[in-house]
Amino acid sequence: MRVLANDGISKAGENALKEAGIELVEAKVSQEHLAKFINENQIDVLLVRSATKVRQDLIDTCPSLKIIGRGGVGMDNIDVEYAIDQGIYVINTPNASTRSVAEMVFAHFFSLARFLHESNRMMPLEGETNFKALKKSYSKAQELEGKTLGVIGFGGIGQEVVKMGISLGMKVKVFTRTPQTKTLTLHFFDGQKVNFEVASHNNMDEFLKDTDFISINTPKTNDYIIDTPQFEKMKDGVFIVNTARGGVINEVTLLDYIESGKIAGAALDVFENEPTPELAILMNPNLSLSPHLGGNTLDAQDKIGVELATQIIEIKKNL
């Protein structure tokens, strides 16, 4: 069995494959040359992240493919149903990067609440000449403890965000289209654990009205989850972080509500026009920005690689 990890795979995943006698073809192939490469090298397994697209035309052109794997949660860059209809196994790693993405959410929340995103930009420019004025301008920071955290989406990442909020002493609430109740467990360094039963809301207006920090953790959607009607229902001074997918929040409208002061600050790890975000987004000082780094940690990459390798090894036994 030959595997092409076109968007890369961790050393841990590579080792797991090799130990199982599976050949990893080391190459990075452009999208336009991918089909030819797969066919010429008789690739059985194509592994991708978010960069490589696996659409119907590629699937039709590459009869050797037996498995398509996505390192991560979202599968919107793969024509999943069509691939399955063609008898191809489609796998992903829904749990491997949950912790990394959730930590990114709070990295942005802390950055926004303490003005770190802006002070990191201004200190190199004015720290030597305008220190006291900068200090005064960033004096209205906030703590997260005691504030209300609202999480949109209750999958693995949403659950991890809720758990982190609880551990920080935040009040938590969750929005889902269908009400859900889940038991979340916090584990501590000394072996203790505490269970929390958390029920979600399905009334967006109620969810938004007293929420201080909002994290969006949903799959890709066809329509905006957050747009003018939702912004209007939010309390003044709210912070918003989107690490889900570009297109779940209306970025143009977001800028309007930031300019009006309704939104105290927002963070985007994903963008509507990714990988070329709008200049107005990139230049706004009230935005904390990162280039789709949510699951991009060494820890997550190791987990993703091993999880993909484990699934491939199991499928191989049945082929």
Protein Blocks (a to p, Z undefined) as FASTA:
>chain_A
ZZddfkopafklmmmmmmnopacddddddfklmmmmmmmnopabdcddflpccdfklmmm
mmmbmbdcdedjblklbcfklmmmnopacdddfklmmmmmmmmmmmmmmmmmnommmmmm
mmmmmmmmmmmmmmmmmmmcccfehpacddedjbfklmmmmmmmmmnopacddddfbdcd
dddddddfkopacdddddddfbfklmmmmcfbdcddddddfbdfbdfklmmmpcehiacd
dfkbghiacfklmmmmmmnomanbdcdfbdfklcbdcfklmmpmkbccdehillmcfklm
mmmmmmmmmmmmmmmmmZZ
